[in-house]
């Protein structure tokens, strides 16, 4: 019943309009008839020119005589009875014509309303079918529908529905791309982890197999035990790095930036790597201007210190003995620049961006010989990036000026 309610309301309005029009037209016809009878009554009660003058005065809009005597005269002859005179018959015919025309007009209105409602219902059905097709495509995980999401009708609610479906399609497309990237990233992560674990696990396995032999001297046994301890230390470091990566990428690590002395954070990082530098007789030189003393910038001391430690350990690892690592701090207009330069093996230009990738270790022989998991620089860039800063590298691999410079930029505010 509800779906026919608009049609019923439309037909009721049309019927009311037709009835009102009929009433007005019939009233006009009755008025014309009464005016004609009035003129005849005036002419019937008068004689000669007087009756003609009275009728002409009425036609000109003058005051209408009473004409009562003339009406009684016409009535006495039976001319005022229904269908007893020409004007009465014309009135009857006019009323019938008005009713017939109104019925035909109402019938045309009903047919037009039915045709219009049927067309609107068909159009609404087509629109709903198109919406069903769009949702079917969504169910098939096809969200780039192009022209299917373009609505050309005049229904604002339907237009808004198409607009919302378009936005939903864009959001689902982005989610689909993100899930695909995460899936590929997970595959890459599993491959990288298995590759990184393969070497130390194989080394441990070989050492334990050799230690199980009975013909080893105490010195050889100690050497293989030391080798096992080194492999285990490498696995422990890698496990810790993997935990940090996982926590960083899943948002479990929350960077809490608070105003703190950046020079103290840098000194803390230097102290943490000082013993490793001493073992290789590498000196660390820090140069900073007087204006940097006591400079506070918003940063998480723990994690910025961790990032700087990773950069310093990387410099120590690939630098030779009796070399220098220099650190220079400069305050710019909007950021603080920290440059860490070493005299190590250098990095080829084509590897500038690769070295910050997860588990990437480079192709140089010196890199293959050194211990490491290839996650230190990746973590450093992630930490500094979460502070709104950047980490970049420039390097030289040949000649006397070999070495690398890692530049950290942190916003002052």
C-alpha positions in Angstrom: 0.0 0.0 0.0 2.8 2.4 0.8 4.3 2.2 -2.7 0.9 3.4 -4.2 0.5 6.2 -1.7 2.2 8.9 -4.0 -0.1 7.8 -6.9 -3.2 7.9 -4.8 -2.3 11.4 -3.5 -1.6 12.6 -7.1 -5.0 11.3 -8.3 -6.9 12.8 -5.4 -5.3 16.2 -6.1 -6.2 15.9 -9.8 -9.8 14.9 -9.0 -10.2 17.8 -6.6 -8.8 20.2 -9.2 -11.2 18.9 -11.9 -14.3 19.1 -9.6 -13.4 22.6 -8.6 -13.0 23.7 -12.2 -16.4 22.0 -13.1 -18.1 23.9 -10.3 -16.7 27.2 -11.5 -17.6 26.6 -15.1 -21.2 25.4 -14.2 -21.7 28.5 -12.0 -20.7 30.7 -15.0 -23.2 28.9 -17.3 -26.0 29.2 -14.7 -25.2 32.9 -14.3 -25.4 33.5 -18.0 -28.7 31.6 -18.1 -30.2 33.7 -15.3 -29.1 36.9 -17.0 -30.8 35.9 -20.3 -34.0 35.0 -18.4 -33.8 38.4 -16.6 -33.6 40.2 -20.0 -36.5 38.2 -21.3 -38.6 39.0 -18.2 -37.9 42.7 -18.5 -38.9 42.6 -22.2 -42.0 40.6 -21.4 -43.5 43.1 -18.9 -42.8 46.1 -21.0 -44.5 47.3 -24.2 -43.0 48.5 -27.4 -40.0 50.8 -27.2 -40.0 50.8 -23.4 -39.2 47.1 -23.3 -36.4 47.4 -25.9 -34.9 50.5 -24.1 -34.9 48.5 -20.8 -33.2 45.5 -22.4 -30.6 47.8 -24.1 -29.9 49.5 -20.8 -29.2 46.2 -19.1 -26.9 45.2 -21.9 -25.0 48.5 -21.5 -24.5 47.7 -17.8 -27.2 50.0 -16.5 -29.4 49.3 -13.5 -31.4 46.1 -14.0 -35.2 46.4 -13.6 -37.0 44.1 -11.3 -38.8 42.2 -14.1 -41.0 40.4 -11.6 -44.2 40.7 -13.5 -42.5 39.5 -16.7 -41.0 36.4 -14.9 -44.5 35.6 -13.6 -45.9 35.9 -17.1 -43.2 33.6 -18.6 -43.8 31.2 -15.7 -47.5 31.2 -16.4 -46.9 30.1 -20.0 -44.5 27.3 -18.7 -41.3 28.7 -20.2 -39.3 28.6 -17.0 -39.7 24.9 -16.4 -36.6 22.7 -17.1 -36.0 22.0 -20.8 -39.0 24.3 -21.5 -37.0 26.9 -23.4 -34.0 27.2 -25.7 -31.7 28.7 -23.1 -32.6 25.9 -20.6 -31.7 23.3 -23.2 -28.4 25.1 -24.0 -27.6 25.3 -20.2 -28.2 21.6 -19.9 -26.0 20.8 -22.9 -23.3 23.1 -21.7 -23.3 21.4 -18.3 -23.1 18.0 -19.9 -20.2 19.2 -22.2 -18.3 20.6 -19.2 -18.7 17.3 -17.3 -17.7 15.3 -20.3 -14.7 17.4 -21.0 -13.6 17.3 -17.3 -14.0 13.5 -17.3 -11.9 13.2 -20.4 -9.3 15.5 -18.9 -9.3 13.5 -15.7 -8.9 10.3 -17.6 -6.0 11.8 -19.5 -4.5 13.0 -16.2 -4.9 9.5 -14.7 -3.2 7.9 -17.8 -0.4 10.4 -17.7 0.1 9.9 -14.0 0.2 6.1 -14.4 2.7 6.5 -17.3 4.8 8.9 -15.2 4.8 6.8 -12.1 5.6 3.7 -14.2 8.5 5.5 -15.8 9.7 6.8 -12.4 9.4 3.2 -11.0 11.3 1.8 -14.0 14.0 4.4 -13.6 14.2 3.8 -9.9 14.4 0.0 -10.6 17.2 0.6 -13.1 19.1 2.8 -10.6 18.7 0.1 -7.9 19.9 -2.5 -10.3 22.9 -0.3 -11.1 23.6 0.0 -7.4 23.3 -3.8 -7.1 25.8 -4.2 -9.9 28.2 -1.8 -8.2 28.0 -3.7 -4.9 28.5 -6.9 -6.9 31.7 -5.5 -8.3 32.7 -4.5 -4.8 32.1 -8.0 -3.6 34.4 -9.2 -6.4 37.0 -6.8 -5.0 36.8 -4.6 -8.1 36.7 -1.0 -7.0 37.9 1.0 -10.0 34.4 1.3 -11.7 34.9 4.5 -13.6 31.7 5.6 -15.3 29.6 3.1 -13.3 29.9 5.5 -10.3 28.8 8.5 -12.3 25.1 9.4 -11.6 23.2 11.5 -14.2 19.8 11.6 -12.5 18.1 14.4 -10.5 17.5 12.5 -7.3 19.7 14.1 -4.7 19.5 11.2 -2.3 20.6 8.8 -5.1 23.3 11.2 -6.2 24.7 11.2 -2.6 24.5 7.4 -2.5 26.6 7.2 -5.7 29.0 9.8 -4.3 29.4 7.8 -1.1 30.0 4.6 -3.1 32.7 6.4 -5.1 34.4 7.5 -1.9 34.0 4.0 -0.5 35.6 2.5 -3.7 38.5 4.9 -3.4 39.0 3.9 0.3 38.8 0.2 -0.5 41.2 0.6 -3.4 43.7 2.3 -1.1 43.2 -0.5 1.5 43.6 -3.1 -1.2 46.9 -1.5 -2.3 48.0 -1.2 1.4 47.2 -4.9 2.0 49.1 -5.9 -1.1 52.1 -3.8 0.0 52.0 -5.3 3.5 51.8 -8.8 2.0 54.8 -8.1 -0.2 56.5 -6.5 2.7 55.8 -9.6 4.9 57.1 -11.9 2.2 60.3 -9.7 1.9 60.6 -9.7 5.7 60.4 -13.4 6.0 62.9 -13.9 3.2 65.3 -11.4 4.7 65.0 -12.9 8.2 65.5 -16.5 6.9 68.5 -15.3 4.9 70.0 -13.4 7.9 69.5 -16.4 10.2 70.8 -19.0 7.8 74.5 -18.0 8.1 74.8 -17.8 12.0 72.7 -21.0 12.4 74.8 -22.9 9.9 77.9 -21.6 11.7 76.6 -22.8 15.1 75.6 -26.1 13.7 79.1 -26.6 12.2 80.8 -25.6 15.4 78.7 -27.9 17.5 79.4 -30.8 15.1 83.1 -30.2 15.3 83.0 -29.8 19.1 81.3 -33.2 19.4 84.4 -34.8 18.0 86.8 -36.3 20.6 90.1 -35.7 18.9 90.1 -31.9 19.4 92.8 -30.3 21.6 91.7 -28.0 24.5 92.9 -25.0 22.5 90.8 -26.0 19.5 87.8 -26.6 21.7 88.1 -23.1 23.2 88.4 -21.6 19.7 85.2 -23.2 18.6 83.4 -22.3 21.8 84.5 -18.7 21.2 83.1 -19.0 17.7 79.8 -20.3 19.1 79.6 -17.4 21.5 80.2 -14.9 18.7 77.4 -16.5 16.6 75.1 -16.5 19.6 75.9 -12.8 20.2 75.1 -12.1 16.6 71.8 -13.9 16.8 70.9 -12.1 20.1 71.7 -8.7 18.4 69.6 -9.6 15.4 66.7 -10.7 17.6 66.8 -7.4 19.5 66.9 -5.5 16.2 63.9 -7.5 14.9 62.0 -6.8 18.0 62.7 -3.0 17.6 61.7 -3.1 13.9 58.4 -5.0 14.8 57.6 -2.6 17.6 58.4 0.5 15.4 56.4 -0.7 12.4 53.3 -1.8 14.4 53.2 1.5 16.3 54.1 -0.1 19.7 57.0 2.3 20.1 55.5 5.7 20.9 57.9 8.7 20.2 57.4 11.1 23.1 59.0 14.4 22.2 59.9 16.6 25.1 62.3 19.6 25.2 65.8 18.3 26.1 69.4 19.3 25.6 70.4 17.7 22.3 74.1 18.0 23.1 73.6 15.8 26.2 71.8 13.3 24.0 74.7 13.2 21.6 77.3 12.9 24.4 75.3 10.0 25.8 75.4 8.2 22.5 79.2 8.8 22.2 79.7 7.3 25.7 77.8 4.2 24.7 80.1 3.5 21.7 83.4 4.8 23.3 84.7 1.3 24.3 84.2 -0.1 20.8 86.1 2.9 19.3 88.9 2.4 21.9 89.3 -1.3 20.8 90.1 -0.1 17.3 92.0 3.0 18.5 89.5 5.3 16.8 89.2 8.8 18.1 85.8 10.6 18.2 86.0 14.3 17.8 83.0 16.6 18.6 82.9 20.1 17.3 80.0 22.4 18.2 79.6 26.1 18.5 79.1 28.0 21.7 75.5 28.7 20.7 74.7 25.0 20.8 75.6 24.6 24.5 72.4 24.1 26.3 70.3 24.0 23.1 67.0 22.3 23.8 64.9 20.9 21.0 61.8 18.6 21.3 62.9 15.0 20.9 62.7 11.6 22.6 66.1 11.2 24.3 66.0 7.4 24.4 65.3 6.9 20.7 67.3 9.7 19.3 70.2 8.4 21.3 69.6 4.9 19.8 69.6 6.3 16.3 72.9 8.2 16.9 74.4 5.0 18.4 73.5 3.1 15.3 75.2 5.7 13.1 78.3 5.8 15.2 78.6 2.0 15.4 78.3 1.8 11.7 81.1 4.4 11.4 83.3 2.4 13.8 82.6 -0.9 12.2 83.7 0.1 8.7 86.6 2.4 9.7 90.2 1.2 10.0 92.4 1.5 13.1 94.0 4.8 14.1 91.3 6.8 12.2 89.1 9.7 13.3 85.3 10.0 13.5 84.3 13.7 13.5 80.9 15.0 14.6 79.9 18.6 13.7 76.7 20.2 14.9 75.3 23.3 13.2 72.2 25.3 14.0 70.2 26.4 11.0 67.1 28.6 10.8 64.6 25.8 11.2 66.6 22.7 12.0 69.7 21.3 13.7 72.3 19.6 11.5 74.4 16.8 12.9 77.1 15.5 10.5 79.0 12.2 11.4 82.0 11.7 9.2 84.4 8.7 9.2 87.5 7.6 7.3 86.1 4.1 6.5 85.6 2.1 3.3 83.0 4.5 1.8 79.7 3.7 0.1 79.2 3.6 -3.7 76.8 6.3 -4.9 74.3 3.8 -6.3 73.9 2.4 -2.7 73.2 5.7 -1.0 69.5 4.9 -0.6 69.9 1.1 -0.4 71.9 1.3 2.8 68.8 2.5 4.7 66.7 -0.5 3.6 66.0 -3.3 6.0 68.7 -6.0 6.1 70.7 -4.4 3.3 74.5 -4.8 3.8 76.2 -3.8 0.6 78.4 -5.7 -1.8 81.9 -4.8 -0.6 84.1 -7.5 0.7 84.8 -5.5 3.9 81.0 -5.4 4.6 80.7 -9.2 4.2 83.6 -9.8 6.6 82.1 -7.5 9.3 79.4 -8.7 11.7 76.0 -7.1 11.4 72.4 -7.6 10.6 71.7 -4.7 8.3 69.0 -3.0 10.4 71.0 -0.3 12.2 70.7 2.4 9.5 67.1 1.4 8.8 66.1 1.9 12.5 68.1 5.2 12.6 66.2 6.6 9.6 62.8 5.4 11.0 63.5 7.0 14.4 64.6 10.3 12.9 61.7 10.2 10.4 59.2 9.9 13.3 60.7 13.0 14.8 60.0 14.9 11.5 63.7 14.8 10.5 65.9 13.2 7.8 69.0 11.1 7.5 71.1 11.3 4.3 74.6 10.1 3.3 77.4 11.2 1.0 80.6 9.2 0.5 83.8 8.6 -1.4 85.1 5.1 -2.1 88.5 5.8 -3.8 91.7 7.7 -3.1 92.9 9.2 0.1 89.6 10.9 0.9 87.7 7.7 1.5 84.9 7.8 4.0 81.2 8.5 4.6 79.3 11.4 6.1 75.8 10.7 7.6 73.8 13.9 8.1 71.0 14.0 10.6 68.5 17.0 10.5 66.2 17.5 13.4 63.5 20.3 13.5 64.2 22.9 16.1 60.5 23.2 17.0 
